[in-house]
Amino acid sequence: MRVESDNHLCVSERLAFLEFFAGGGMARLGLTPDFNCVFANDNDPTKSNIYRRNFGHNHFLEGDVNQLNVGDIPAADLAWASSPCQDLSLAGNRSGLNSTRSGAFWGFWRLMRDLGRHGRAPLTIVIENVPGLLTSSQGRDFETLIAAMREIGYSCRLFRLDAVHFVPQSRSRIFIVAVRLSEHLRLQRIELPEPPIRQSVLKDILEHDLPPSAWRNDIERDKLLFQMSPTHLARVHEAQNETGLNVGAVYRRVRNGIPRAEVRYDGIAGCIRTLKGGSSRQLILVSECGNLRLRGLTATEVARLMGLPADYRLPNSMTAATNLAGDGVCVPLVRWFAEHILTPLTMDIKAAHTAGSISNSAA
């Protein structure tokens, strides 16, 4: 029975889920409260420590997914996998699904296959990744993944969503939802509504009263401005001449071997990425009363752009905090996706299985 007051499941009816490539547990935060995490795994020591710091040691197993076996995995209704994306992302080397990092997907696939062989296949599987998966190896990697899921008895449906509908960050991701082949009609029939209208802009999530050390000096600021085209430089000057606080999100790129800087003033930050794989720390230009200053986003601001709660315990290092966020999922997006797709779909399949079991038992 659903609790009508908040539209979430009663504690006694929460669905069990497995979180692979868990990172900092952002999928767990998004799937709560309808889903209860009964197992989580990650291979990165820093992220594993942060996961345990926020959620405790219960059900968490640190180690390479390729070294796990079905004896390590409890039964669950849903399995979530945010497998490494560095070899699929446009910011990475695009070496594909069979590369060292993104190839970790096959360790997860093997576990799902073996769980099925032991009669413990999850009702629903979610594979989250960057849109680059769709074009990696000219589309062959995506086709291979779908064929591999079908080989172990799952039908898939693709959803593409952007965190920009929930937080002021442009962050497009794909979500491959898989159910057993016998349940494919339920998956195809379910409808995803239009995403909500975002209520915040970039300057709403900024910290104030930062120490002088948080700001870059004028030489660094002017060097960045020198890297801008006349069009982008005009945007900066226009914002600088306006009254009130204006915040521009800065992108640094290399075009034809030349470092270039671009800026946007639409209230949206660029995609938070790890500080490796070709990306660098995001910068913002802050103008107020004609004064123009440059700084990087703080760890707290990065966490806010991912929708993490205020009491979430971040790594002490800014680099580690950014890497954690860059490899994570947007919490409010996952929560909305669960509410409209994952919870009703999994509950529907589970109810049908339960009814079938009772019917077979009665017969």
Buried (B, 14 or more C-beta within 10 A) or exposed (E): EEEEEEEBBEEEEBBBBBBBBBBBBBBBBBBBBBBBBBBBBBBBEBBBBBBBBBBEEEBBBBEEBEEBEBEEBEBBBBBBBBBBBBBBBBBBEBBBBBBEBBBBBBBBBBBBBBBBEEEBBBBBBBBBBBBBBBBBBEEEBBEBBBEBBEEBBBBBBEBEBBBBBBBBBBBEBBBBBBBBEEBBEBBEEBEEEEBEEBEEBBBEBBEEEEEEEEBBEEEEBEBBBEBBEEEBBEBBEEBBEEEEEBBBBBBBEEEEEEEBBBBBBEBBBBBBBBBBBBBEBBBBBBBBEEEBBBBBBBBBBBBBBBBBEEEBEBBEEBBBBBBBBBBBBBBBBBBBBBBBBBBBBBBBBBEBBEEEEEEEEEE
